[in-house]
Amino acid sequence: MKTFSLKAEEPANNPVNTDFIKGLNKPQLEAVTHTDGPLLIIAGAGSGKTRVLTFRIAYILGNNLARPWEILALTFTNKAAREMKDRIVQLIGDEARNLWMGTFHSVFSKILRMECHHIGYSQDFSIYDTDDSDRLIKGIMQEMNIDTKATPPKSIRFRISAAKNKLVSPAHFPEQFMSSSVDDIAAQIYPVYEKRMKMSNAMDFDDLLVKPIELFEQHADVLQRYQQKFRYILIDEYQDTNHAQYMVTKMLAAGHENICVVGDDAQSIYSFRGADISNILNFKNDYPQTTEIPLEQNYRSTAAILKCADSLIKNNKNQLEKTLWTENEQGDRIILLESFDQWDEANRVASYIHKLKLQKGYRYNEIAILYRTNYQSRVFEDVLRRKGIPYQLVGGMSFYQRKEVKDVIAYLRLLVNPNDQEALMRVINEPTRGIGQKTIDILQQTARKADIPVWEVLKDVGSVDIYTPAKNSIAQFTSIIEDARGLLGETPLLDVARHLMDATGYIKQFVEENSHESLGRRENVLEMLNAVSQYEESAENPSLSEFLQQISLYSDIDDLDENQPTVTLMTAHASKGLEFPAVIIVGLEEELFPIGGRNGDEANFEEERRLFYVAITRAQKHLLFSHARSRSRFGEESRMARSRFLDEVDPNTIQTETGGTIVQNGARNRDRNSTYVEYDWEKPAATRTKMSPPVSVPVREGEVTVGSKVLHDKFGAGKVIHKEGDGADARITVFFQNYGQKKLLLKYAKLKSLD
């Protein structure tokens, strides 16, 4: 086992020029140069908090108050940590790369790698993602004959996660979480889940925060070392910390009490993940000597956008006092669009994007569409794709979540930690090698009876009562894994991974299948190998364990390319910490934004309001709100009431545009098959088209072509935008003014012509 040592060192006597602080405003300067004792920075939206954090660390280093490895800086995204560290390196020099800076999970997993032997883990422990945890929980439920359809494993995981974030152990779970039938089941599963995790030498995401607390509570000497080591602790987005994050940083800060937290209670939006807004509201109770500095000057948004946001958030009750202001221009009023349904909404938003690009000169990457839930993206993706507007989706299926990629990762995890039962169960018969479910069940039962990992059973498979062909397949499988494990440390990681894929026949199966889908999967596997290669080239001391840790803690927001010439689609939650010149917030309807509807409690509405506030304050120059009068939900058309939040913002900041009229777009000389729709609000008032009441006649099947104007008994007037087939079996797609896009069988549609 590798050994690690930590030693607190006296700061070196080599001061660095700190003239970079001269451009700060007065509160920012106070926050950067306050280096003695607890500090609470209340950073309003767009007030330059990232700059303050970056300069504060650089100032501490530049004045020799600490060495880089004596500063612990915790962020909520790897992207933020990477960008801040790069900036500090520019200011201070390469030594700054030794900062302990990263997300809570990445930093504390690093500590656990060094110290986990104290609590019974080896340093090569696996990190289980939510899929791994769900699979493990499902297996335990099946062993206990608990119906996994009536009680989905995910619901049990949520309860276990909630317990861990509140530092509630399996033994104390029944005392604090017994309010439903799901809790009854979770109380049975939780202790078994923990035992299986330990046996697999694995931790889940919550463990990366909980286990350090366990470590520090059981080993005071280890805690003392880290308390002495970290002279300064800085925490970003403190309003979104949960109880475990609060406790572990409080334990570490007890050494020097030079803890600086930055946050904004008005942007606390993660209570569903266990975030506790009281952490920031009560900070001064925890540290009575706290200096509080508000950052109130907004550098991001126009005065109109800021006034809109401020008028909204004033409706929340429990807040820290602050008043945002800006020297930026007044700017345009916020446009409010009212659309017929989600298709009409998406088309009008696409038209607005065209307008921003053609009339305002915006690039696509300067525009973002924000929505409350991920499923809302589909309609916008369809419309943007059809209109030729490039986009990138944040929050869709990650590359690392694809089945074949997860299979490769599972194989690699086995090389590092063969006791990882979920990785083993995922690939033991992938590709098919004659190890069926019955055999797997026997192997698992044997392991449970002996209270040993399944891998130990595989290594002694000769003594297990299963068919000889299965024994031979298992022996071959274990030989492949052991052989590849023997290459680690001596052979480049890429060569090890290639060898493993060749020996298992994993890539070969896709080549032999030779379908479009299988070849696509092969490309994904090759891209995964490319990721191994890129990591190996960039890492100072590459190891498979570190590579797997990076992947397990990956977030799709870390991969967002803000310079890519595409419109960005993301949830309001995902937009936190970002900014765009133009922001479009869609789906502003009751029961959608805010989620919770009529039955939601006030705390829920306050958090939803904070989320809307976050979305608004992502905008720099242009902001558009959008809501639809009806929306298809679960296959049913539902009438939608506009969001209460639209009635809370200052009406003087809003310019309302109601539903538009579809007009012929000959002036733009588009193809007849184009579905581009031009709306009244896009055109000068003098040129807007007025439509007389339509004259209709029954339509004959052969008369319907793309571009035909038709009338439907239920959906009203519309335009044919696509046609498949001929005669009685023809299928058409019609865009209706009031109902959006509908697919119809022509022989049943009973259409009338408006041409």
Legacy VTK file of the C-alpha trace (Angstrom):
# vtk DataFile Version 3.0
C-alpha trace
ASCII
DATASET POLYDATA
POINTS 755 float
0.000 0.000 0.000
1.223 3.476 -0.831
1.845 5.785 2.097
1.198 9.503 2.152
2.373 12.206 4.494
1.222 15.739 5.138
3.279 18.445 6.743
2.258 22.008 7.494
5.061 24.301 6.366
5.829 27.907 7.202
5.054 30.280 4.345
8.032 31.108 2.172
9.455 34.630 2.133
8.978 35.478 -1.533
6.248 38.148 -1.870
4.462 38.485 -5.210
3.220 41.692 -6.830
-0.448 42.111 -5.878
-1.259 45.128 -8.039
-4.066 43.085 -9.582
-6.371 44.186 -6.737
-6.365 47.825 -7.894
-9.360 47.331 -10.182
-11.672 46.150 -7.409
-14.491 48.216 -5.959
-14.422 49.000 -2.237
-16.442 46.013 -0.904
-14.586 43.640 -3.238
-11.254 45.018 -1.995
-12.330 44.548 1.629
-13.320 40.954 0.914
-10.032 40.177 -0.839
-7.769 41.742 1.799
-9.594 40.543 4.932
-7.330 37.644 5.867
-7.814 37.187 9.602
-10.867 35.399 10.971
-14.238 34.235 9.645
-15.628 36.087 6.641
-19.149 36.013 5.199
-19.418 37.462 1.690
-23.018 38.018 0.606
-22.519 38.084 -3.151
-25.514 39.246 -5.144
-26.026 37.942 -8.665
-23.429 39.256 -11.110
-21.458 41.050 -8.394
-18.085 39.537 -9.297
-17.849 36.842 -6.615
-15.685 34.556 -8.757
-13.245 37.409 -9.263
-13.240 38.112 -5.521
-12.587 34.466 -4.644
-9.836 34.214 -7.239
-8.129 37.441 -6.166
-8.497 36.574 -2.481
-6.586 33.325 -2.946
-3.982 35.086 -5.090
-3.662 37.833 -2.457
-3.116 35.292 0.334
-0.445 33.547 -1.725
1.126 36.777 -2.927
1.550 38.004 0.650
2.972 34.703 1.902
0.122 34.088 4.322
-0.037 30.459 3.191
1.446 28.056 0.672
-0.828 26.716 -2.093
-1.294 23.311 -0.428
-2.417 25.071 2.768
-5.473 26.578 1.089
-8.676 24.569 0.715
-11.079 26.062 -1.844
-14.382 24.277 -2.424
-16.586 24.927 -5.447
-19.715 23.305 -6.842
-18.411 22.468 -10.323
-15.088 21.187 -11.606
-15.336 23.764 -14.389
-15.406 26.642 -11.895
-12.458 25.197 -9.977
-10.436 24.683 -13.149
-11.041 28.220 -14.423
-10.255 29.802 -11.044
-7.048 27.822 -10.643
-5.897 28.751 -14.155
-6.486 32.438 -13.375
-4.577 32.209 -10.079
-1.665 30.550 -11.888
-1.604 33.514 -14.284
-1.452 35.902 -11.324
0.913 34.027 -9.010
2.761 31.396 -11.028
2.829 27.626 -11.490
3.159 26.921 -7.769
-0.542 27.784 -7.487
-1.343 24.494 -9.236
-0.750 22.853 -5.848
-3.894 24.432 -4.404
-6.416 22.087 -2.850
-9.219 23.335 -5.062
-12.191 21.469 -6.463
-15.696 20.282 -5.737
-16.565 18.883 -2.317
-16.682 15.396 -3.800
-13.353 15.622 -5.626
-11.441 17.143 -2.704
-12.778 14.778 -0.060
-12.359 11.736 -2.294
-8.699 12.773 -2.502
-8.482 12.848 1.294
-10.221 9.480 1.495
-7.770 7.907 -0.977
-5.007 8.852 1.443
-6.730 8.066 4.722
-9.482 5.479 4.105
-7.394 2.612 5.492
-8.220 4.047 8.928
-11.899 3.161 8.420
-11.490 -0.197 6.696
-11.266 0.635 2.981
-8.392 0.265 0.550
-7.304 3.326 -1.412
-8.544 1.823 -4.686
-12.193 1.925 -3.600
-14.797 2.271 -6.352
-17.187 5.208 -6.540
-20.734 4.076 -7.316
-22.940 6.316 -9.406
-26.719 6.337 -9.013
-27.150 3.499 -11.518
-24.741 1.299 -9.559
-26.573 2.060 -6.324
-29.954 1.359 -7.916
-28.738 -2.014 -9.229
-27.393 -2.973 -5.810
-30.602 -1.898 -4.054
-32.722 -3.758 -6.601
-30.737 -6.946 -5.987
-31.189 -6.640 -2.221
-34.924 -6.036 -2.639
-35.260 -9.123 -4.822
-33.449 -11.204 -2.201
-35.976 -9.944 0.360
-38.915 -10.622 -2.000
-39.853 -6.935 -2.072
-41.756 -5.842 -5.195
-39.414 -3.515 -7.131
-42.269 -2.252 -9.306
-44.465 -1.193 -6.407
-41.442 0.380 -4.705
-38.811 1.452 -7.270
-35.198 1.058 -6.083
-34.650 4.725 -6.912
-37.129 5.746 -4.198
-35.152 3.716 -1.649
-31.924 5.342 -2.839
-33.476 8.784 -2.322
-34.322 7.917 1.289
-30.874 6.470 1.999
-29.257 9.530 0.424
-31.414 11.875 2.500
-30.405 9.989 5.636
-26.712 10.138 4.789
-26.829 13.860 4.042
-28.318 14.372 7.504
-25.688 12.032 8.994
-28.303 9.481 10.046
-26.851 5.962 10.270
-28.794 2.750 9.513
-29.194 2.172 13.254
-30.864 5.555 13.775
-32.872 5.594 10.542
-36.074 4.168 12.125
-36.067 6.965 14.718
-36.008 9.801 12.187
-37.391 8.598 8.851
-40.401 6.381 9.574
-43.235 8.363 7.979
-44.222 6.146 5.027
-44.217 2.598 3.684
-41.147 3.503 1.600
-39.329 4.378 4.832
-40.270 0.974 6.267
-38.616 -0.723 3.297
-35.641 1.664 3.322
-35.051 0.823 6.987
-34.614 -2.837 5.971
-32.455 -2.101 2.922
-30.129 0.576 4.349
-28.000 -1.637 6.671
-27.666 -4.378 4.045
-26.766 -1.779 1.400
-24.020 -0.386 3.618
-22.631 -3.853 4.331
-22.549 -4.761 0.627
-20.885 -1.455 -0.234
-18.161 -2.076 2.328
-17.644 -5.626 1.071
-17.300 -4.289 -2.480
-14.774 -1.696 -1.275
-17.091 0.929 -2.747
-18.527 4.303 -1.780
-21.441 6.203 -3.258
-21.485 9.969 -3.843
-22.917 10.669 -0.390
-20.178 8.587 1.238
-17.560 10.942 -0.193
-18.900 13.542 2.258
-20.043 11.277 5.091
-16.965 9.042 5.354
-14.544 11.952 6.003
-16.723 12.924 8.982
-16.615 9.318 10.187
-12.843 9.354 9.689
-12.344 12.608 11.599
-14.661 11.573 14.452
-12.894 8.241 14.943
-9.334 9.489 14.424
-8.717 12.824 16.123
-5.068 12.786 15.068
-6.049 12.696 11.387
-8.486 15.576 11.891
-5.834 17.588 13.699
-3.377 17.134 10.841
-5.839 18.540 8.319
-6.916 21.329 10.667
-3.297 22.413 10.925
-2.702 21.925 7.226
-5.487 24.163 5.920
-4.678 27.688 7.076
-7.438 29.107 4.887
-10.736 27.553 3.842
-12.913 29.140 1.149
-16.353 27.831 0.169
-18.309 29.012 -2.858
-22.126 28.793 -3.150
-22.410 28.272 0.602
-26.189 28.672 0.471
-26.359 25.324 -1.361
-24.376 23.252 1.146
-26.075 20.333 2.887
-25.646 19.220 6.492
-22.757 16.852 5.742
-20.850 19.551 3.827
-21.539 22.005 6.634
-20.256 19.597 9.292
-17.075 18.472 7.558
-15.955 22.028 6.775
-16.842 23.175 10.291
-14.619 20.414 11.682
-11.710 21.473 9.480
-12.163 25.198 10.137
-11.844 24.699 13.899
-8.057 24.759 13.489
-7.396 28.316 12.274
-10.965 29.664 11.894
-9.883 31.427 8.712
-13.026 30.327 6.926
-14.502 32.438 4.149
-17.899 31.538 2.717
-19.428 33.168 -0.325
-23.080 32.899 -1.170
-26.437 34.471 -1.784
-29.491 33.269 0.096
-31.598 34.554 -2.823
-29.988 31.870 -5.005
-30.505 28.842 -2.743
-32.138 26.335 -5.123
-31.064 22.842 -4.073
-33.182 21.866 -1.072
-34.243 18.737 -2.994
-30.601 17.639 -2.755
-30.523 18.334 0.955
-29.182 21.909 0.746
-29.935 23.827 3.935
-30.318 27.588 3.557
-29.894 27.966 7.329
-26.176 27.220 6.894
-25.627 30.684 5.444
-28.369 32.407 7.457
-26.818 31.159 10.728
-23.133 31.496 9.792
-22.604 34.367 12.231
-24.039 32.237 15.048
-21.411 29.574 14.337
-18.628 32.160 14.121
-19.450 35.165 16.352
-16.303 37.025 15.224
-17.507 37.016 11.606
-16.974 39.999 9.350
-19.853 40.353 6.869
-19.298 42.065 3.514
-22.130 42.457 0.990
-21.299 42.679 -2.719
-24.224 44.650 -4.151
-22.997 46.180 -7.404
-24.146 44.080 -10.351
-21.798 44.074 -13.352
-23.727 41.581 -15.475
-27.236 42.752 -16.266
-28.971 45.855 -17.563
-30.884 48.012 -15.094
-34.194 46.745 -16.494
-33.274 43.089 -15.956
-31.964 43.810 -12.473
-35.125 45.735 -11.534
-37.245 42.839 -12.769
-35.257 40.337 -10.682
-35.270 42.535 -7.588
-39.038 43.088 -7.720
-39.521 39.314 -7.884
-37.255 38.261 -5.036
-38.660 40.880 -2.655
-41.694 38.588 -2.360
-39.582 36.136 -0.334
-39.650 36.640 3.421
-36.552 35.160 5.076
-33.606 36.931 3.456
-30.295 38.520 4.304
-30.461 42.245 3.704
-28.933 43.520 0.463
-29.820 45.941 -2.312
-28.443 45.236 -5.771
-27.647 48.154 -8.059
-25.825 48.680 -11.335
-24.124 51.350 -13.394
-25.027 49.464 -16.584
-27.388 50.952 -19.163
-31.161 50.806 -18.675
-31.537 48.355 -21.562
-34.603 46.965 -23.306
-37.700 45.868 -21.463
-38.235 42.140 -20.997
-40.397 40.641 -23.745
-43.285 38.466 -22.561
-44.645 36.039 -25.157
-47.990 34.315 -24.817
-48.313 31.294 -27.121
-51.075 28.836 -27.986
-49.224 25.664 -26.949
-45.707 24.249 -26.608
-45.223 23.945 -30.388
-46.324 27.508 -30.969
-44.047 28.544 -28.116
-41.045 26.740 -29.600
-41.649 28.230 -33.055
-41.977 31.741 -31.663
-38.825 31.301 -29.604
-36.997 30.111 -32.733
-38.266 33.209 -34.558
-36.960 35.369 -31.720
-33.563 33.684 -31.999
-33.539 34.486 -35.729
-34.373 38.079 -34.847
-31.562 38.300 -32.295
-29.113 36.953 -34.854
-30.249 38.896 -37.925
-31.271 42.209 -36.370
-29.174 42.402 -33.206
-26.059 40.617 -34.457
-25.974 37.985 -31.720
-24.068 34.760 -32.219
-25.835 31.515 -31.363
-23.504 30.821 -28.434
-24.656 34.077 -26.827
-28.220 32.767 -26.490
-29.637 30.321 -23.929
-33.063 28.728 -23.533
-33.849 27.875 -19.909
-36.683 25.650 -18.693
-37.807 24.102 -15.422
-37.551 20.380 -16.267
-35.501 18.364 -18.747
-38.458 16.899 -20.660
-39.336 20.374 -21.966
-36.279 20.338 -24.228
-37.725 17.862 -26.744
-40.079 20.277 -28.512
-37.381 22.949 -28.710
-34.868 20.436 -30.040
-37.302 19.377 -32.769
-38.089 22.939 -33.828
-34.497 24.201 -33.687
-33.298 21.203 -35.674
-35.974 21.752 -38.307
-35.145 25.432 -38.615
-31.420 24.808 -38.906
-30.520 26.475 -35.611
-27.567 24.638 -34.026
-27.847 23.878 -30.310
-26.104 22.052 -27.496
-28.121 20.306 -24.814
-26.902 20.402 -21.225
-28.447 17.666 -19.125
-29.145 15.096 -21.813
-27.632 11.638 -21.699
-23.966 12.025 -20.928
-21.429 10.161 -23.041
-20.397 8.332 -19.876
-23.982 7.139 -19.275
-24.238 5.169 -22.529
-24.471 1.424 -22.002
-21.376 0.417 -23.923
-19.299 3.140 -22.266
-20.497 2.077 -18.820
-19.534 -1.505 -19.716
-15.981 -0.421 -20.540
-15.817 1.584 -17.314
-17.005 -1.475 -15.362
-14.223 -3.583 -16.898
-11.663 -0.941 -15.930
-13.110 -0.706 -12.421
-12.572 -4.448 -12.014
-8.875 -4.033 -12.786
-8.545 -1.535 -9.950
-10.978 -3.153 -7.521
-12.019 -6.753 -8.350
-14.256 -6.787 -5.257
-16.517 -4.214 -6.944
-19.613 -6.407 -7.175
-21.740 -4.074 -9.327
-18.969 -3.741 -11.923
-18.491 -7.513 -11.860
-22.190 -8.294 -12.279
-22.406 -5.819 -15.155
-19.744 -7.481 -17.319
-19.456 -11.086 -16.137
-21.557 -12.127 -19.143
-20.988 -9.095 -21.382
-20.402 -10.028 -24.145
-22.243 -13.329 -23.767
-19.877 -16.059 -22.583
-22.259 -18.727 -21.300
-22.595 -17.498 -17.729
-26.360 -17.358 -17.293
-28.497 -15.789 -14.595
-28.959 -19.104 -12.767
-25.186 -19.487 -12.494
-24.834 -15.888 -11.334
-27.488 -16.444 -8.651
-25.565 -19.479 -7.345
-22.319 -17.484 -7.263
-23.973 -14.666 -5.309
-25.633 -17.055 -2.859
-22.303 -18.794 -2.270
-20.625 -15.438 -1.583
-23.364 -14.350 0.838
-23.188 -17.596 2.807
-19.409 -17.303 3.135
-19.629 -13.525 3.723
-17.004 -12.879 1.054
-16.946 -10.894 -2.215
-18.167 -12.704 -5.341
-14.708 -12.290 -6.875
-13.289 -14.628 -4.214
-15.886 -17.231 -5.228
-14.907 -16.864 -8.902
-11.260 -17.509 -8.118
-12.249 -20.822 -6.490
-15.035 -21.674 -8.930
-13.966 -25.319 -9.076
-15.587 -25.908 -5.691
-18.917 -24.351 -6.717
-21.757 -26.649 -7.769
-22.385 -25.404 -11.323
-22.101 -26.929 -14.807
-18.609 -27.502 -16.196
-19.048 -25.242 -19.281
-19.972 -22.349 -16.978
-16.957 -23.133 -14.759
-14.690 -23.018 -17.798
-16.150 -19.675 -18.916
-15.705 -18.213 -15.436
-12.122 -19.464 -15.238
-11.372 -17.853 -18.603
-13.017 -14.591 -17.512
-11.074 -14.381 -14.240
-7.869 -15.176 -16.111
-8.459 -12.251 -18.499
-9.064 -9.849 -15.602
-6.071 -11.061 -13.578
-3.837 -10.887 -16.651
-4.860 -7.293 -17.341
-4.458 -6.385 -13.660
-0.902 -7.643 -13.878
-0.171 -5.114 -16.619
-1.102 -2.103 -14.464
1.871 -0.038 -13.402
4.113 -1.493 -16.111
2.132 -0.902 -19.293
0.593 2.353 -20.601
-3.064 2.619 -19.580
-4.223 2.830 -23.179
-2.461 -0.446 -24.002
-4.011 -2.113 -20.951
-7.482 -0.955 -21.987
-6.946 -2.087 -25.592
-5.707 -5.468 -24.415
-8.755 -5.863 -22.190
-11.174 -5.015 -25.016
-9.424 -7.458 -27.355
-9.206 -10.283 -24.814
-12.868 -10.019 -23.825
-14.079 -9.665 -27.407
-16.079 -6.617 -26.404
-15.388 -4.561 -29.548
-15.439 -7.626 -31.794
-19.124 -8.267 -31.022
-20.096 -4.912 -32.553
-18.018 -5.518 -35.675
-19.598 -8.945 -36.180
-23.127 -7.587 -35.746
-22.312 -4.930 -38.379
-25.507 -2.903 -37.945
-25.703 0.871 -37.955
-26.447 0.840 -34.221
-23.663 -1.606 -33.345
-21.077 0.328 -35.341
-22.155 3.464 -33.487
-21.551 1.632 -30.220
-18.138 0.565 -31.463
-17.313 4.228 -32.142
-18.342 5.094 -28.582
-16.015 2.420 -27.197
-13.161 3.733 -29.331
-13.921 7.250 -28.083
-13.730 5.908 -24.542
-10.275 4.538 -25.312
-9.432 7.951 -26.712
-10.460 9.461 -23.361
-7.996 7.112 -21.640
-5.282 8.250 -24.036
-5.995 11.947 -23.493
-5.961 11.518 -19.729
-2.674 9.622 -19.870
-1.057 12.348 -21.956
-2.193 15.179 -19.676
-1.790 13.650 -16.197
1.463 14.160 -14.335
1.337 10.718 -12.695
-1.409 8.842 -14.550
-3.184 6.018 -12.772
-6.279 4.069 -13.697
-7.756 4.770 -10.266
-7.481 8.541 -10.750
-8.911 8.334 -14.273
-11.948 6.425 -13.019
-12.417 8.919 -10.194
-12.453 11.814 -12.666
-15.119 10.068 -14.723
-17.260 9.195 -11.715
-17.294 12.832 -10.577
-17.872 14.204 -14.073
-20.757 16.622 -14.574
-22.083 17.540 -18.000
-21.836 21.231 -17.089
-18.051 20.685 -16.891
-18.132 19.893 -20.605
-20.147 22.944 -21.651
-18.339 24.771 -24.449
-19.441 28.392 -24.199
-17.558 29.250 -27.407
-19.232 26.603 -29.554
-21.501 28.350 -32.113
-24.698 26.841 -30.725
-27.733 27.923 -28.735
-27.578 26.403 -25.244
-30.563 24.464 -23.885
-30.563 23.738 -20.156
-32.636 23.704 -17.009
-32.681 26.749 -14.764
-30.811 24.692 -12.159
-28.030 23.874 -14.627
-27.640 27.550 -15.551
-26.428 28.471 -12.068
-23.123 30.338 -12.270
-23.368 31.013 -16.018
-24.245 34.137 -17.978
-25.446 34.837 -21.514
-26.099 38.078 -23.431
-29.597 36.804 -24.283
-31.714 34.469 -22.160
-35.105 32.961 -22.996
-37.068 31.467 -20.078
-39.902 29.235 -21.272
-42.818 27.335 -19.757
-43.741 30.020 -17.234
-46.989 28.413 -16.140
-48.529 27.268 -12.879
-47.612 23.681 -11.936
-44.609 23.885 -14.257
-42.734 26.962 -13.042
-43.435 27.015 -10.130
-43.663 23.260 -9.758
-45.966 22.386 -6.890
-49.142 24.041 -8.089
-51.971 24.917 -5.764
-50.921 22.435 -3.096
-47.339 23.602 -2.759
-46.280 25.050 0.587
-44.783 28.498 1.002
-41.250 27.136 1.416
-41.563 25.410 -1.954
-42.804 28.573 -3.643
-39.963 30.579 -2.110
-37.418 28.144 -3.525
-39.138 28.154 -6.926
-39.050 31.952 -6.809
-35.338 31.858 -6.043
-34.867 29.521 -9.010
-36.698 31.946 -11.300
-34.511 34.723 -9.872
-31.408 32.705 -10.756
-32.709 32.215 -14.302
-33.462 35.928 -14.745
-30.049 36.998 -13.495
-28.225 34.852 -16.059
-29.186 37.482 -18.668
-26.858 40.321 -19.540
-28.700 42.389 -22.176
-31.830 40.685 -23.495
-34.429 38.645 -21.645
-37.588 36.950 -22.882
-40.298 35.253 -20.822
-42.645 32.773 -22.484
-45.758 30.883 -21.467
-48.341 28.797 -23.318
-52.110 28.760 -22.894
-52.259 24.986 -23.341
-49.740 22.183 -23.101
-49.764 18.490 -23.940
-49.071 16.525 -20.773
-49.245 12.726 -20.576
-50.946 12.682 -23.982
-53.689 15.099 -22.901
-54.125 18.746 -23.814
-54.277 20.806 -20.607
-55.216 24.441 -20.203
-52.397 26.261 -18.447
-52.544 29.312 -16.197
-49.627 31.671 -16.482
-47.101 31.597 -13.659
-47.851 33.667 -10.569
-44.267 34.909 -10.804
-45.173 36.927 -13.902
-47.586 38.913 -11.740
-44.884 39.574 -9.144
-42.308 41.245 -11.378
-42.446 45.008 -11.938
-44.874 45.499 -14.876
-42.897 48.541 -16.012
-40.044 46.209 -16.984
-42.267 44.037 -19.237
-43.371 44.375 -22.874
-46.135 41.868 -23.657
-46.527 40.186 -27.065
-49.622 37.995 -27.439
-50.228 35.145 -29.892
-49.194 35.890 -33.459
-50.633 35.160 -36.873
-49.092 32.685 -39.273
-48.356 34.354 -42.591
-46.883 33.357 -45.915
-43.143 33.875 -45.891
-42.506 34.408 -49.582
-40.347 37.437 -48.940
-37.664 35.227 -47.424
-37.780 32.888 -50.423
-37.719 29.764 -48.290
-38.287 26.254 -49.575
-41.943 25.160 -49.685
-41.147 22.379 -47.236
-39.825 24.878 -44.715
-41.800 25.091 -41.488
-40.569 28.581 -40.729
-43.382 30.629 -39.231
-43.278 34.414 -39.157
-45.299 36.045 -36.422
-46.940 39.452 -36.287
-44.755 40.650 -33.459
-41.668 40.282 -35.654
-42.947 42.777 -38.222
-43.518 46.559 -38.143
-47.154 47.370 -37.329
-47.765 48.898 -40.767
-46.825 45.654 -42.536
-48.661 43.168 -40.312
-51.025 40.891 -42.190
-54.713 40.904 -41.339
-56.638 37.756 -42.233
-60.281 37.702 -43.271
-62.511 34.862 -42.041
-61.560 31.823 -44.143
-63.828 30.332 -46.801
-63.640 26.535 -46.626
-64.564 23.675 -48.953
-64.113 19.906 -48.371
-60.660 18.742 -49.374
-59.993 15.815 -51.723
-57.160 13.436 -50.855
-55.144 14.223 -53.956
-55.387 17.974 -53.436
-53.426 18.063 -50.177
-49.764 18.959 -50.649
-47.073 20.506 -48.494
-48.062 24.138 -48.117
-51.838 23.551 -48.339
-53.952 25.580 -45.917
-56.626 23.456 -44.262
-59.358 23.602 -41.620
-59.930 20.827 -39.053
-63.122 20.424 -37.010
-61.239 20.380 -33.693
-57.888 22.036 -34.338
-59.038 24.879 -36.570
-56.902 26.504 -39.289
-53.478 25.161 -40.134
-50.848 24.554 -42.780
-49.575 21.197 -44.095
-45.845 20.995 -43.438
-45.123 17.345 -44.286
-46.739 14.495 -46.224
-45.948 10.778 -46.411
-47.537 8.406 -48.934
-50.408 8.933 -51.366
-54.103 8.262 -51.603
-56.168 6.949 -48.724
-53.119 5.865 -46.705
-51.383 9.248 -46.819
-50.167 10.713 -43.518
-49.786 14.447 -43.110
-48.302 16.753 -40.500
-50.177 20.014 -40.019
-49.149 23.056 -38.009
-52.302 24.515 -36.445
-52.453 28.079 -35.153
-54.010 27.106 -31.835
-52.709 23.571 -31.280
-49.250 23.399 -32.812
-48.036 20.415 -34.827
-50.333 17.392 -35.310
-49.892 14.155 -37.317
-53.070 12.978 -39.079
-54.245 10.101 -41.277
-55.663 11.944 -44.272
-58.587 9.568 -44.817
-59.868 10.174 -41.274
-58.993 13.852 -40.888
-62.121 15.353 -42.560
-60.203 18.446 -43.595
-61.519 21.433 -45.508
-59.399 23.489 -47.868
-58.668 27.153 -47.189
-56.698 27.669 -50.432
LINES 1 756
755 0 1 2 3 4 5 6 7 8 9 10 11 12 13 14 15 16 17 18 19 20 21 22 23 24 25 26 27 28 29 30 31 32 33 34 35 36 37 38 39 40 41 42 43 44 45 46 47 48 49 50 51 52 53 54 55 56 57 58 59 60 61 62 63 64 65 66 67 68 69 70 71 72 73 74 75 76 77 78 79 80 81 82 83 84 85 86 87 88 89 90 91 92 93 94 95 96 97 98 99 100 101 102 103 104 105 106 107 108 109 110 111 112 113 114 115 116 117 118 119 120 121 122 123 124 125 126 127 128 129 130 131 132 133 134 135 136 137 138 139 140 141 142 143 144 145 146 147 148 149 150 151 152 153 154 155 156 157 158 159 160 161 162 163 164 165 166 167 168 169 170 171 172 173 174 175 176 177 178 179 180 181 182 183 184 185 186 187 188 189 190 191 192 193 194 195 196 197 198 199 200 201 202 203 204 205 206 207 208 209 210 211 212 213 214 215 216 217 218 219 220 221 222 223 224 225 226 227 228 229 230 231 232 233 234 235 236 237 238 239 240 241 242 243 244 245 246 247 248 249 250 251 252 253 254 255 256 257 258 259 260 261 262 263 264 265 266 267 268 269 270 271 272 273 274 275 276 277 278 279 280 281 282 283 284 285 286 287 288 289 290 291 292 293 294 295 296 297 298 299 300 301 302 303 304 305 306 307 308 309 310 311 312 313 314 315 316 317 318 319 320 321 322 323 324 325 326 327 328 329 330 331 332 333 334 335 336 337 338 339 340 341 342 343 344 345 346 347 348 349 350 351 352 353 354 355 356 357 358 359 360 361 362 363 364 365 366 367 368 369 370 371 372 373 374 375 376 377 378 379 380 381 382 383 384 385 386 387 388 389 390 391 392 393 394 395 396 397 398 399 400 401 402 403 404 405 406 407 408 409 410 411 412 413 414 415 416 417 418 419 420 421 422 423 424 425 426 427 428 429 430 431 432 433 434 435 436 437 438 439 440 441 442 443 444 445 446 447 448 449 450 451 452 453 454 455 456 457 458 459 460 461 462 463 464 465 466 467 468 469 470 471 472 473 474 475 476 477 478 479 480 481 482 483 484 485 486 487 488 489 490 491 492 493 494 495 496 497 498 499 500 501 502 503 504 505 506 507 508 509 510 511 512 513 514 515 516 517 518 519 520 521 522 523 524 525 526 527 528 529 530 531 532 533 534 535 536 537 538 539 540 541 542 543 544 545 546 547 548 549 550 551 552 553 554 555 556 557 558 559 560 561 562 563 564 565 566 567 568 569 570 571 572 573 574 575 576 577 578 579 580 581 582 583 584 585 586 587 588 589 590 591 592 593 594 595 596 597 598 599 600 601 602 603 604 605 606 607 608 609 610 611 612 613 614 615 616 617 618 619 620 621 622 623 624 625 626 627 628 629 630 631 632 633 634 635 636 637 638 639 640 641 642 643 644 645 646 647 648 649 650 651 652 653 654 655 656 657 658 659 660 661 662 663 664 665 666 667 668 669 670 671 672 673 674 675 676 677 678 679 680 681 682 683 684 685 686 687 688 689 690 691 692 693 694 695 696 697 698 699 700 701 702 703 704 705 706 707 708 709 710 711 712 713 714 715 716 717 718 719 720 721 722 723 724 725 726 727 728 729 730 731 732 733 734 735 736 737 738 739 740 741 742 743 744 745 746 747 748 749 750 751 752 753 754
